[in-house]
Amino acid sequence: MTLLGWPAYPVRMAQEGQYKVIRERNVMVPMRDGTCLATDVFRPDAPGRFPVLVNRGPYGKDDYVAAPDHSVWFFPTHGYVVLSQDCRARFESEGDYYNPLFQEVQDGYDTVEWAARQSWSNGRVGTTGQSYLGATQYTLATNNPLPPHLQAMAPVSASSDFHQSWVYHTGGAMEWGWMVPYAIHKGRNTLQRLGRDDLLAQMDEYVLEPGNFGRPLSDEWFRHLPLKDWIERLKETAPYFREYFEQELDGPYWWQLNLLHNLDGIKIPMFHVSSWYDIFLEGALNAYRAISDRGGSDLARRNQRLLVGPWAHIRPYTRPTSGDTGDIDFGPEAAIELHDHLRRWFDYWLKDDANGIMDEPPVSIFVMGDNKWRYENEWPLARTHYTRYYLHSGGSANTRAGDGSLSTVPPGNEPADSYIYDPNDPAPTLRGNTLMIPHGVQDQRPVEDRPDVLVFTSEPLEKKLELTGPIEVKLFAASTAVDTDFTAKLVDVRPDGYAHNIQDGIVRARYRTSARNPAFITPGKVYGYTIDLWATSHVWQEGHRLRVEVSSSNFPRFDRNPNTGAPLGEDDRLESAQQTVRHSAEYPSHIVLPVIPR
């Protein structure tokens, strides 16, 4: 038997559980302020005390019981008690719903300590869960000190910096295609609790599938101006929306929840899980690296683990397939039994089972293109050769039919490229690391046929090229606006022309040097911009080509920059801007790629 298809590290995989399961519904767990949170207790049908796994979410704990392989059933059969809890002011829990992320810090702490005191508990507590149920773990981890009985965590598909990949994105734009439909989706329960059937009917007009993950019926809902009108529209559905607009700048408000600002208190092992097309990919990568380097104890620094698969965000918790990542199939090795790996993790830390998991390399990544899993000793990989690929053209890189090229040769005396960015006609989002709107892989050629998209393409590769690690674009550009956006996308061009999106990013000009201290630009002046494309692990096959797209919008994923310099969300007018991208000896625009020797 092998782990994830790798032949080098044989392990025991999970067998059929030995226990039947008792479910005790709606145990009301008291918080420090007297509010009680409805909690289902799933425990082995056997005498004795067991380690506990806490699972906290906002979507209704009853939804989980319909899946026979969900963690609430899986772990109790293997000798764990699982607490499945409705977060504050959600479904059957008490409390007021105002700012959901912030409430999870203390509520998570109190739930862990309550669990440790119960008659069925041996006092050893861990946490698990995906998406928001992963976010409740990263917020819990910002407590300093941590709950005394918390011994191990396993957040899956969650942000660790809620400014940089939850409300906003690295580079300063708002995650607009996620924020509005998610607020509508989650707000339905809020309106039900308030008895607002009139507003529920209005919500049904907004979304394709009421009660499920959907998106607005038309672009009108995304395009509506001014954006701040959504504060009024959602004042009962999502009362926190106002604060999200008012707290546009990174700072103390967000640092309370930012795992990376609270590393001193993290003194326990954590298993971070994510995927290359996940909207919250930054969470696992940054948390793993930061705690490994600067965690609050030697135990924490030496015992972080990372697993990154080829999937998008929402998928079955066990046996995730590759069929939910757009126009691609990553092959049979993409499907894993995630619970098997989490069980080995918790067995080691909560049951003292010497199962060998901590003798294995700490990083497990799926290398797309090769479509195989691989162990690594660190992240990013120590053997990475960071290689510059420079943008070139004769001044006409507009569209994929233009003269843009990409190579390792630095530019000489080359003319600049220019395009008009009209926020009334933004470049559309074609999948990617999105949520609530379609995610994953899609042919990018329709976007590359637009004149407001610069396209730079390499010659066909003579041999395979693996890129595994962080990616960033260094762009030298000018604009006629006082504030604008620049976007970049890395693409694998197949021999048949299919333009396979790998990663993308954005930078808002006013945040080019700081997410904390914005500064407008001078029209016509050339500035240097860094566009963070996060990271990937992907192999370009022989005959494929590298491609970089440069534009100024990716809508509706990111909110449109109106080019006016107005405060976020206040402008009801949009202005066009002429953008000029330089690539010369003085201004060598390039992408930095993490090349792995093969």
N, C-alpha and C positions, 0 to 999 in steps of 0.2 A: 504494500500500500504506500502511495506517495502523497505528499502534500502539494495541492494545486498543480499536479502534473509534473513536479520537479523530481528527477531521479536521485538527487544528491542527499536528500534529508528524509528518510523514512520516518513516519510518525504513526501513532495510533489514531484512527479516526473514530468519531462518536458511534457508539453502538445504540441499539434500541434502549430507551430508558427503562429502569427497573421499577419505577414507582407509578402508581396511579395518582391522579391530581384532585385535590379538594379546592374548590373556589369559594371564597367567602366574600360576598359582595358588599360594597358600600360601607366599609369600615371608615369611620370619620376620624381622620388623623388631625390632632390639634396643632396649629402653628403658634408661634410665640405671642401673636396679637389676639389669639382666641378664635381666629377663623379656622374652620375645619374643612379638610380636603378629602373628598370621596376617593376611597382606595379599595381596589379589589386585591385580595390576598390569595395567591395561587401557591399552594404548598403540597409537599409530598403527603400522601395518605399513609403516614407512618409516624410512630412516636419518635421523640427526640428533637434535637435542635439542629438547625441547618444554617449555612450561610445565606445571605439575603442579597438579591439584586433589585435595585430600585429603577423603575421605568416610569418617567413622568412626561405627560404630553397634553396638548390642548384639543385633540380632535375627537374625544369621546372614547373612553376605555372600552365600552361595549363593542366597538368596531373590531377590536383586536381578537375577540374570542371566536369570531367566525372562521379564522384561519387556523387550522389544526397544527400547523408547523410554526406558528408565531412563538416568540420567546416566552410569552406568558404560559404556554403549554410545554414548550421544549425543555426549559431549564428545570422546572419542578420534577419532571420525570427522571432527571439526573441528579436529584438531591439538593435542589436549591428552592428557597422561597422567593417568589417574584411578587413585588408590589407594583401594581399598575394603577397609576394615580391620575385623576383629572386635575390639571393645574388650577390655580386660583381663578374663580369666576368663570369656570368652564364646566358645562354640562352639569354634573351632580355635585360639584364642589361649591362651597360658599365663597363669598368675597366680592369685591368690586373689580371691574375690568377697566384698567386705565393704561398701564404701561407694562405689557406682559413680560418682556425680557427681564426687566429689573426686579420684578417680584420673585423670579426664580432663584435668585442668589440665597436669600434667607429661607425660602420655602424648601429648597432642596436640602439645605443644612438640617432643618428641623425634621424633615422626613427621614433622613439617614439616621439621625440619633433616636427617633422614635422606633424605627425598625430594630435597632440594636437592643432595645430594652424588652422586646416582646418574648413571650414564653417559647415560641417556636424558633427563635433566633439564637445562634451561637455567638452573636456579637460581632461577626465579621461581615462587612457590607461592601458591595460593589455597585456600580451603576452601568446601565446599558441602554441602547435605543438609538434610533435613526432620525435624522432631519431635526425637527424641533425637539425631539426626544434626545438628540445629541446636543442641541443647543442648551438644554437644561443641565447637561453635564458640564459643558464648558463654563457656563455661568456659575454653577456650583463650585467649580474649581477656583473661582476668584475669591472665595472666602479665605481670609488669613487670620487665624489658622483654619485649616480644613476641619470638618467634623472628625472627632477623635476615632470613631469607629469605621471611617471610610478607608478602605485598603487598596482598591483598584478600580479603574474606570475603563470604559470602552466606548467612546463617542463615535458615531457613524454619520458621515455626510452632514457635517455641521460647521458653522463659522466659529472661529475663535476671536475674530475682530469684527464686531458687528457694524462698525463704521465702514470698513473696507470691503465687505462682501455680503452684507445683509441689506442695509438701507441704501448705502452708497457703494461704489466700486473703487478699487484701487485706481487712482487717477482723478477722482472727484465727482464723476457723474452719478446720478441717482439710478438705481436698478428699477426703472420705471415699469418695465414689462412684467416685473415680479411683484412690486409693491402694491399696485392698485388691485389686480385680480386676487392676490392673496388676502388683502384686507377684506374684500368682498366675500371670498370663500370662508374665511375664518369668522367673519362678522355675522354670519347667519345664526350661529348659536347665541351670540350676544343679543341679537334682535329677538330670538325666540324667548330668551330669559326675560327680556323687557316687555314681552307681549306685543311687539310692534309688527303685527301682521301686514300693515300697510307698507312698511319699509321692506319686509321680506318679499312682497310681490314686486317691488321695484328692483330688488336684487336679482330676481328671476329674469328681469329684462336685460340685465347686464351680462349674464354669463351663459355659456353654451349649455352647461350641464349643472343646474342648480344643485348645491349640496356636494358636488365633487370638484376636483381640480378642473377649472375651465378657464376661459378667457373672455374678455368683452366681445360682444357680437360683431362689432365693427371698429375700425380704427378711430371712429369719432370719439370713443371714450378715452383712447390714449392721446388723441390730438387736441382735446379740449384745452382751451386757454382762458384765463390763466390757470396754471397747474394748481395753485392754492385753492381754487374752487372745490377741489376734492376734500379739503379740510372740512368744509361745510357739508358737502355731500355725505361724508363718512363720519360726521361728528358723533353719531350714536353707534354706528357700525364699528368704527376704529378710532376711538377718542385719542389714541396715541399719535395719530397722523400729524397733528399740529406740532408736537414736539420734534418729530422727525424733520420737518421743514425748518423749524427754528434752530435746530442743532445741526446745521449743515457742516459746520467746521468740526474737524476732529479735535478732541480736547477732553477735559475732566469728565464731562457728561458720559462720553463713550468709554473712557478709560476704566470706569468702574466695572464694566463688563468685559474689558479687553484682557484676555488671558495673558497676552504678551506684556502687559503692564503690571501683572500680578504674579510674576514668576517666583518670587521669594517664598510664597506660601505653598507652592506646589511641591509636595514631598512624597508623592506616591507614584506607583507605576501607572501608565496609561497606554492603551492600545488605540491608535488613531486609524480610522478607516475612511477612505474616500474613493473618488473615481475621476478619471481624466476629463470627463464632460460634466462634472458636477458644478453647479453654481457656487458651491461653498468649498471648492477644492483648496483654496488658500488655508482653510481652517486646519485641516489635517497636516499639510506640509509645514506651515509655519509653527503650529503648536509642537509638532514632533521635534523640529530642529531647535526651537527656542528652549524647550524644557530640557532636551538633551545637552544643550550648551550651558544653560543658565538656571536650571531648576533649583528649588530651594533645599535640596538634599542630594547626597550621593546616591541614595536609593532611587530617587526620581531620575537623576541625570543618566544613570546607567541602565534604566529599565523602561525606556520608552520603545514602543513598537509602532510600525507604520505599514499599512497595506493599502495599495492604490490599484483599483481595477479599471477596466476599459468602459465602464458603464456611464449612464447619465445619473440623475438624482433619485427619482422615485422608482422603486422596483420591489419585487417580492424579497422579503428579508432573507429567505433561504433560497438556494439555487437561483441566483440572479442570472438571467440569460443575456445574450447580446442583442436581442431583438427589440429593445426599447431605446436604442441609441441612434435612431434615424436610419439612413440608407446604408447600413453596413452590418455585416455579421463577423464578429471577431473569432468565430470558431468555437469548437467544443470546450477548449480550456478556459474560456471566459466564464463558464458556469461553475460556480463553487458553492459548497455548503458553508456559508459564512458562520452559521451557528457552531459548526464543528471547531472552527478556529477560536471563536469566542469562548467556547466551553473549555478548550485546552488552556486558554489564558486564565479564566477564572478558577479552574481546577488547580492550577499552579499557585495562584496568589491567595485563594480563599480556602483551599482544601489541602495545601502542602503536598500536592501530587507531583512527584519528580518525573514529569512526562516529557522532558527534553525540550520544551518550547523555548526556554531561555538559553539553551545551548545553540540555537539556530541564529543566523544573522538577523538583525532586527528589522530590516526593510524588505518588504515583498512588493514587487511592482509587476504589472502586466505590460509587456513591451508590445505595443500595437505595431502592426506590419509583420513582425515575426509571429504575433499572436501566441505568445508564450509567457509564462510567469518566470520570474527570476528573483533570487535572493540578492541583496546588497548589504554592505556593512554600514552604510551611512547615507544621508541625504543632505545636500546634493552629493553626487558620486565624486570621490576624490580623484578619479582618473579622467575627469572631464577636460576636454580641450575646448575652451571658450573661443569660438571662431567668428570673426566678423565677415558677414556677407554684405557688400556695399550695393546701394541703389545706383543705377546708371540709366541714362536715356539721352536722346538728342533733343529733349524738350517736349516730347509728345508721348508720355507714358499713360495717357488717359485711355482707359479700357484695356481689355486683354489683347485687342488688336493693335495697340500702340507699340512704341519702340522701347519700352522699359525692360531692363535686364538686371540680373542679380549675379554677382560674382565675388570672389575673395580678393579681386584686384581693386585697390583704392582708386577713387575717381580722380580725374585730372581736371582740365578746364571744360566743364560740361554746362550746358544751359539748364536752367531750372525748369521744373514742371509747375503748372498752375491749373486750378479748377475753381469753379464757383460752387460754394456750399450754400444751398438754399434750404433752410429748415422747413420751408413749406413742402419740399420734396426730398425728404431724407432718404439715405440709403437704407434699404430694409434689412431687418434681422432675418437671416436664413439659418436658423438653429444655432448650435454652439453651446456654451455653458450657461444655459438659461433654465428657467423654471416657470411654470404656469403657461408659458408660450412654448411651442415645439422646440425640443432640445436635441442635441447630438449632431450627427453628420448629415450634410446636405450639399448638393452641387452648388458651388458659389458662382458659376458662370453668369447667371442672370444679374448678379450685383456687379460683376467685373465688366459687363457690357455698358455700364453707366459712365458718362463722361466725367462725373465727379468722383470717380474712383481711379487712382493711379495703380498700375499693375506692373510689378517687377518680377521677371521670371528667369530662372537659371537655364543653362543648357541641360539636356538630359544627362542624368548621372551615369557614369561609367561603372560604378559599383554601388553596393548598398551603403546608405548613410544613416546611422542611428543618432537621433537627438534625444537625450534623456537628461532633463534638468530644467532649471529656470531659463526663461527667454525674455529678452527685452529689445525694443527698438529705440535707437538713438536717432531722433529726427531733428533736422534743422529747417525751420519753417518761419514764414511771415504771414500775416493776415491783415486785411483792411479793417478788421474789427478790433475792439478793445478787449474782447473776450470771445473765445471760440473753442471748439474741440478738434482734436486730431485722433483718429483711430488707426489701428493697424491689425492685420490678420496674417497668420502664417498658414500656408496652403500646400498640400501635396497634390501636384498635377499628374494624373495618371496618363499613360500613353494614349488612351482614348479621349483625352481632354477633360475628363471629369475632375473638377476642382474640389478636393476633399479638405474641408476646413479642419485645422488642427487646434489652434488657439487664437484668441483675439483679445484686444484691450483698448483702452481709451485714456486720454488725458485732457483735462479741462485746463485751458491756458492759465487761468487765474491761480490754479493749484499746481503749476509746473514745478515749483520748488518746495512747496509745503502744503499739506492738507489742513494746516492749522492757521497759516498766515497768508491769505490770498493776496495777489498783486496783479493788477491789470497789465496788459501789454500795450506797447506803443504801436499804432498801426504802421505797417511797412517795415518794421524792425525785425531782423532775424533773431530768433531765440532757439535755444536747444531744449528739446523735449525728450523725456524718457517715458516710453509707453510700456508698461509691465504686462506681458502676456502670460504671466503666471508660469506654468510649467507643463511638460508633456513627457511621454516616452513613446517614441514612434520611429519606425524604420522606413525610410524612403527606399523603394526597390530600384534596382538597375533599370534605367530608362525613364524613371520618373523625374520630375523637375520640382525644384523649390520655387515657391512664389510668395511674395509679400504684397498685400494690398494696403494702400494708404488712402484714407478718406477723412470725413469729419462727422460722420453719423453712423449709428447702428441702431435703428429704431424699429420697434418700440423697446428693445432691450434697455437702452439708455435714454434718458430724457433728452430732448433736443436742446442744444444751446441756441438761444435766439439771436446771438451775436450782438446784443445791445448793451451788455454789462449790467443789466438790471438784477436785483436780488433774486435768488432762486424762487421760481414759481409765481412771481408778481407780474410778469410781463404778459400782455395779451397781443403783442405784435412781434413779428419775426422779420429779421433783416438778412439779406444775402451778404456773403463775404467772399472776397477773392483770396484764395489760399495759394501760397507759393512754397514749394518744397525744393530745397537746395540739396545738391549732391556734387561737391567739388572738393578740391584739395583743402580749401578753407573750411568748407562745411560738409564733411564726409558722412552723410546720413547712411545708417547701416542697421542691420539686425545682428544681435549677438546670440549665436546658437551653441547649445551645449553638445558638442560632438563627442561621441564615445568611440574610442578606437576599437576596431573589430578585427 
